Amino acid sequence: MAFSNTIDHRISLGNKLATAGTFDCASVSGGNLNTGLTKCEFIVLQVGGGTVATNAPVVNETLPVAGSAVTIVTDSDATGYWFAIGY
């Protein structure tokens, strides 16, 4: 299947930008989350919906990371929310 995510919010924080949205790991254990940022300096992941997580979702990168893609690892079929700050 596939990993997907949405960007639902974009907020200017002075010289920084915050973006937030959802992720869906349909039959996979994570993927590249598109933050919409040029450089991601901080990201929070939270499992949501009807999913009960055995393991917390994690960022599989060393921050800050250049580019909009941030690799995350989750339990298979996890859905949830994310919030990132960068520019």
C-alpha positions in Angstrom: 0.0 0.0 0.0 1.2 3.5 0.6 2.2 6.3 3.0 0.5 9.6 2.7 0.3 12.9 4.5 -1.6 16.2 4.3 -0.5 19.8 5.1 -3.6 21.3 6.7 -2.0 24.4 8.4 0.7 26.9 7.6 1.6 29.6 10.2 4.2 32.3 10.0 6.2 32.6 13.2 8.4 35.7 12.5 11.4 34.3 10.6 10.1 30.7 11.0 7.3 28.7 9.5 5.1 26.1 11.2 3.2 23.5 9.3 0.8 20.8 10.5 -1.3 18.0 9.2 -2.1 14.3 9.2 -0.3 11.1 8.2 -1.6 7.7 7.2 0.5 4.5 7.0 -1.8 2.2 5.0 -0.2 -1.2 5.4 3.3 0.2 5.8 5.5 1.2 8.7 6.2 4.9 8.0 7.5 6.9 5.1 8.7 10.3 4.0 6.5 12.9 5.5 6.3 16.1 3.4 6.4 19.1 5.7 6.4 21.7 3.0 9.4 23.3 4.7 12.8 24.0 3.1 14.5 22.9 6.3 12.7 21.1 9.2 14.2 22.0 12.6 11.6 20.5 14.9 8.7 17.9 14.5 6.2 16.3 16.8 4.3 13.1 15.8 1.1 11.9 17.6 -0.9 8.8 16.8 -4.6 9.5 16.5 -7.9 8.3 15.2 -9.0 4.8 16.2 -5.4 3.5 16.2 -3.9 2.2 19.4 -0.1 2.3 19.0 2.1 -0.4 20.4 5.1 1.8 19.7 5.4 5.6 19.5 6.0 7.1 16.0 9.6 8.3 15.6 11.6 10.6 13.4 14.3 8.6 11.5 16.4 11.7 10.8 18.9 13.9 12.5 17.4 17.4 12.8 17.6 19.9 11.3 17.0 18.1 7.9 17.2 19.9 4.6 14.3 19.6 2.2 10.7 19.0 2.9 10.8 15.2 3.4 11.3 13.9 6.9 11.4 10.1 7.3 9.2 8.7 10.1 8.8 5.1 11.4 5.5 3.9 12.8 3.5 0.8 13.5 1.9 -0.6 10.4 -1.5 1.1 9.6 -0.9 3.9 12.0 -2.6 7.3 11.4 -2.0 10.5 13.3 -1.0 14.1 13.4 2.2 16.0 13.0 3.5 19.6 13.7 6.8 20.9 12.3 8.8 24.1 12.6 11.5 25.4 10.3 11.7 27.7 7.3 
